[in-house]
Amino acid sequence: MTRPLIRWLPFSSADGPHNMAADEVLLESAVRGVASIRVYTWDPPTVSLGYFQQCEERLSEPRLARYPWVRRATGGGAIIHDGDLTYAIALPATWLRGLAPACWHDRIHHVLAEILRKRNVPAHVTEGPRPRPEQLGYLCFAVPQPGDVVLGRVKIIGGAQRIRHGALMQHGSMQHAKLRDWADTLPGEIAEALGWQAEPAPWTADELARIEQLARQRYSNDSWNRRR
């Protein structure tokens, strides 16, 4: 049986506006039927805020105030991207097979936990009731939630999603030092575990132009970043 083909984009390191623009372009391409997976890092180290967070609240966290920052198109709490590895997966609506987005979130994180366990990192996916909003705080990694990957009681992988015209984009921060060593192979391992065939391929010229446009007009723009 032929496995679905997912595009494996090159590893990259970019600033916050370009990283978030690239992930939005992944979603736009998924709407057009193209599945993609990539991993990347942040240069310079950057704070990403969840879509619904108040931007001025970050100044109450001393660790956040010294970093440049960008607002994500996905929800969740603020993340310090400093030495982490970030994944992004975008799937057309036809790939979702009727599963709810939350099911895909957990499925991807179970795969990541299994990849870690194969490398003798005893990670697992949290279960149980979801904390109340007032228990979560401003930082994404402060309090593990169901579906997060943890090592002991420490959250090491969290993810967030955006849906558009039935297509899904999920990205997440992986904050375990060993994961940086596997950046070259991780997308292929994720795809294999999910039953896909990953094929290395570059961004198209149109996608690269769109990334530059979104980075400039949206993710570097105060009208987006300071909207809350």
Backbone hydrogen bonds, N-H to C=O, Kabsch-Sander energy under -0.5 kcal/mol:
donor,donor_aa,acceptor,acceptor_aa,energy
6,I,4,P,-0.6
6,I,197,Q,-2.6
7,R,35,A,-2.6
8,W,199,E,-2.4
9,L,7,R,-0.8
9,L,37,I,-2.3
12,S,39,V,-0.9
14,A,41,T,-1.7
19,N,15,D,-2.4
20,M,16,G,-2.5
21,A,17,P,-2.1
22,A,18,H,-2.4
23,D,19,N,-1.9
24,E,20,M,-1.7
25,V,21,A,-2.2
26,L,22,A,-2.0
27,L,23,D,-1.6
28,E,24,E,-2.3
29,S,25,V,-2.5
30,A,26,L,-2.1
31,V,27,L,-2.1
32,R,28,E,-1.0
33,G,30,A,-1.7
34,V,29,S,-2.5
35,A,33,G,-0.6
36,S,90,A,-2.1
37,I,7,R,-2.5
38,R,88,A,-2.2
40,Y,86,T,-2.4
41,T,12,S,-1.9
43,D,14,A,-2.4
46,T,81,H,-1.4
47,V,68,P,-2.7
48,S,79,I,-2.3
49,L,70,V,-2.8
51,Y,74,T,-2.9
53,Q,50,G,-1.7
55,C,53,Q,-0.5
57,E,54,Q,-0.8
58,R,55,C,-1.2
59,L,56,E,-1.4
60,S,57,E,-1.8
61,E,58,R,-1.6
64,L,61,E,-1.8
65,A,61,E,-1.4
66,R,62,P,-0.5
67,Y,64,L,-1.7
70,V,47,V,-2.1
72,R,49,L,-3.3
75,G,161,Q,-0.6
78,A,138,Y,-2.8
79,I,48,S,-2.3
81,H,46,T,-3.1
81,H,79,I,-0.8
82,D,80,I,-1.2
85,L,174,M,-1.9
86,T,40,Y,-2.9
87,Y,172,G,-2.3
88,A,38,R,-2.3
89,I,170,Q,-2.9
90,A,36,S,-2.5
91,L,168,L,-3.0
95,W,92,P,-1.7
96,L,92,P,-0.6
96,L,93,A,-1.1
99,L,96,L,-2.3
103,C,100,A,-0.8
104,W,100,A,-1.6
105,H,101,P,-2.4
106,D,102,A,-2.1
107,R,103,C,-2.4
108,I,104,W,-2.6
109,H,105,H,-1.9
110,H,106,D,-2.4
111,V,107,R,-1.8
112,L,108,I,-2.1
113,A,109,H,-2.4
114,E,110,H,-2.1
115,I,111,V,-2.3
116,L,112,L,-2.0
117,R,113,A,-2.4
118,K,114,E,-2.1
119,R,115,I,-0.6
119,R,116,L,-1.1
120,N,117,R,-2.0
121,V,116,L,-2.3
123,A,121,V,-2.9
124,H,150,V,-2.0
126,T,148,D,-2.7
135,Q,132,R,-2.2
136,L,132,R,-0.5
136,L,133,P,-1.3
137,G,133,P,-0.7
140,C,78,A,-3.0
142,A,139,L,-1.3
147,G,126,T,-2.0
148,D,145,Q,-2.4
149,V,157,I,-2.2
150,V,124,H,-2.9
151,L,154,V,-2.9
152,G,122,P,-0.5
152,G,150,V,-0.5
153,R,151,L,-0.6
154,V,151,L,-1.8
155,K,153,R,-0.5
156,I,149,V,-3.0
157,I,149,V,-1.8
158,G,173,S,-1.6
160,A,171,H,-2.5
162,R,169,M,-2.0
164,R,167,A,-2.3
167,A,164,R,-2.4
168,L,91,L,-2.6
169,M,162,R,-2.4
170,Q,89,I,-3.0
171,H,160,A,-2.2
172,G,87,Y,-2.0
173,S,158,G,-1.0
174,M,85,L,-2.8
175,Q,156,I,-3.7
175,Q,173,S,-0.6
176,H,174,M,-0.7
179,L,176,H,-1.5
180,R,176,H,-0.6
180,R,177,A,-1.0
181,D,178,K,-1.2
182,W,178,K,-0.5
182,W,179,L,-1.3
183,A,180,R,-1.0
185,T,182,W,-1.2
186,L,182,W,-2.4
189,E,185,T,-1.9
190,I,186,L,-2.6
191,A,187,P,-2.5
192,E,188,G,-2.4
193,A,189,E,-2.2
194,L,190,I,-1.5
195,G,192,E,-1.3
196,W,191,A,-3.1
197,Q,4,P,-3.2
198,A,196,W,-0.6
199,E,6,I,-2.4
201,A,8,W,-2.2
208,L,204,T,-2.4
209,A,205,A,-2.1
210,R,206,D,-2.1
211,I,207,E,-2.6
212,E,208,L,-2.1
213,Q,209,A,-2.0
214,L,210,R,-2.8
215,A,211,I,-2.8
216,R,212,E,-1.9
217,Q,213,Q,-3.1
218,R,214,L,-2.2
219,Y,214,L,-2.0
220,S,215,A,-0.7
221,N,218,R,-1.7
224,W,221,N,-1.3
225,N,221,N,-2.5
226,R,222,D,-2.6
227,R,224,W,-1.3
